[in-house]
Amino acid sequence: MNRALNALGDRWSLLVVQEAFLGASRFEEFHARLGGARSTLSSRLQALERHGILQKRPHREDGARMGYHLTPRGLGLFDSMLLMWGWGVRWGVSGGRAPIVFTHKTCGKAMLPELRCGDCDEPLTLHTCTFTPGPGEGMENLPVQRMHRRRQPTDEAPTIELVDLLGDRWTALVVSVQYFGVHRFDEMQGLLGIASNILTDRLRTLELSGIFERRLYEITPPRYEYRLTKKGMDLYPHALSMMTWADTWLKDKAGPPVRIKHNCGAALNPVVACSSCHGKLSMADVLMKAGKTRDKT
């Protein structure tokens, strides 16, 4: 997960990948859809090239112009992107241009993507999966060059977009340690090696967003632990899909850091499926309607 987020765990990078799946390929197309500084877009496109997610090559229509296209590694992110969009629809999280309507062409019905076990066809959830350490267990210290600013300056409930939650590396890592039973501030800080002010900020954002709830476990002095709400637990399929992608495309000789088993007894074999017919979904099978165009004023 750490490797996956290091390759993709940036709000602007996630937006670029989203737009690539929605058909953008030229620099000006990305800029028209996303706005922002041209230098920011340029740096994210270059970073996604370095990580092997995008490839720069000539357009078929106009060989004189170059475009950015998803590589096989980039196309492998479709499952996690689809689950991310579906989670946003289920929980009413604003997603900008993220798709909001999905139709499965095979069965012809409107649907939302689900993550199911490829062996027994039952849903993969936090409570139906167990884990054991893998041969590559441990937490890598990867070089991260991005700035980690405070997320929310007020005590009001944040107006937060999908990419703000799932496109921030530290936020995603703070959520992911919950899946392994790490709930207390000092435990999270020790495992992740995160600065206390950044951890405080991400915990507060996750609580205000309804993904975490805070529980008192010591009265004097008051100490709290953080637990996933139902909304937070519903992020687990997306995390599984990201981990599967990383195990496929970012693996090393040590082997997977963790092994997941479904309660049917089978090793993790995730399939993104249609909520209506349970058929496996592919890019060619899904019709998507994008959300609103971003306001660049």
Secondary structure, 3 states (H helix, E strand, C coil): CHHHHHHHCCHHHHHHHHHHHCCCCCHHHHHHHHCCCHHHHHHHHHHHHHCCCEEEEECCCCCCCEEEEECHHHHCCHHHHHHHHHHHHHHCCCCCCCCCEEEECCCCEECCEEEEECCCCCECCCCCEEEEECCCCCCCCCCCCCCCCCCCCCCCCCCCCHHHHHCCHHHHHHHHHHHHCCCEHHHHHHHHCCCHHHHHHHHHHHHHCCCEEEEEEECCCCEEEEEECHHHHCCHHHHHHHHHHHHHHCCCCCCCCEEEEECCCCECCEEEEECCCCCECCHHHEEEECCCCCCCC
